[in-house]
């Protein structure tokens, strides 16, 4: 299990094998401090949604997918984070 630089609606995502899970962490400083026992951070499985978004937009790192689920159709705003950290 490892941390990623992927976000959905500002919340960080962790990778467990070939699956992705949303966490409850949306603050960068807090995310940087997390190193051990990432299993406790696993919340919602977002594997299908995240893979679909990454493949559709051809972005696989340093991105925050902002998704508006209030409409019948998903409205996606992509914030591509330049650089790394």
C-alpha positions as CSV (number, residue, x, y, z in Angstrom):
1,X,0.0,0.0,0.0
2,X,1.3,3.4,-0.9
3,X,0.4,7.1,-0.9
4,X,-0.3,8.8,-4.3
5,X,-0.3,12.3,-5.6
6,X,-3.9,11.8,-6.9
7,X,-6.9,13.5,-5.4
8,X,-10.6,13.4,-5.8
9,X,-12.5,16.5,-4.6
10,X,-9.4,17.5,-2.7
11,X,-9.1,14.2,-0.8
12,X,-6.0,12.2,-1.2
13,X,-6.0,8.7,-2.7
14,X,-4.0,5.6,-1.6
15,X,-3.1,2.7,-3.9
16,X,-3.4,-0.9,-2.7
17,X,-2.1,-3.2,-5.4
18,X,-4.3,-2.4,-8.4
19,X,-7.0,-0.7,-6.3
20,X,-7.4,3.0,-5.3
21,X,-9.1,4.2,-2.1
22,X,-10.2,7.6,-1.1
23,X,-9.0,8.9,2.3
24,X,-10.5,11.5,4.6
25,X,-7.3,13.6,4.3
26,X,-7.5,16.8,2.4
27,X,-4.6,18.8,3.9
28,X,-1.2,18.5,2.4
29,X,0.7,18.9,5.6
30,X,-1.3,16.1,7.2
31,X,-0.8,13.9,4.2
32,X,3.0,14.4,4.3
33,X,3.1,13.2,7.9
34,X,1.3,9.9,7.2
35,X,3.8,7.1,6.7
36,X,2.7,4.1,8.7
37,X,-0.4,2.0,8.8
38,X,-2.1,3.4,5.7
39,X,-4.7,0.6,6.0
40,X,-6.5,2.8,8.6
41,X,-6.9,5.6,6.0
42,X,-8.8,3.5,3.5
43,X,-12.3,4.7,3.0
44,X,-14.2,4.4,-0.3
45,X,-13.0,2.3,-3.2
46,X,-12.7,4.7,-6.2
47,X,-10.8,2.3,-8.5
48,X,-13.3,2.3,-11.4
49,X,-14.1,6.0,-11.2
50,X,-10.4,7.0,-11.0
51,X,-9.2,4.7,-13.7
52,X,-12.0,6.0,-16.0
53,X,-11.0,9.6,-15.3
54,X,-7.3,9.0,-15.7
55,X,-7.7,7.2,-19.0
56,X,-10.2,9.6,-20.4
57,X,-8.1,12.7,-19.7
58,X,-4.7,10.9,-20.1
59,X,-3.5,12.2,-16.8
60,X,-2.0,9.7,-14.3
61,X,-0.2,11.8,-11.7
62,X,-0.3,15.2,-9.9
63,X,-4.0,15.7,-10.4
64,X,-7.0,16.7,-8.4
65,X,-10.2,15.5,-10.1
66,X,-13.1,17.8,-9.0
67,X,-16.4,16.0,-9.5
68,X,-19.8,17.6,-9.2
69,X,-22.2,14.7,-8.6
70,X,-25.3,16.9,-8.1
71,X,-26.4,16.6,-11.8
72,X,-27.4,13.4,-13.6
73,X,-24.2,13.6,-15.5
74,X,-20.8,14.0,-13.9
75,X,-19.2,17.3,-14.5
76,X,-15.4,17.0,-14.1
77,X,-13.0,19.9,-13.6
78,X,-9.3,18.9,-13.7
79,X,-6.6,20.7,-11.8
80,X,-3.3,19.5,-13.1
81,X,-0.6,20.2,-10.4
82,X,2.6,21.1,-12.1
83,X,5.8,20.0,-10.4
84,X,6.1,17.4,-7.7
85,X,6.5,17.1,-4.1
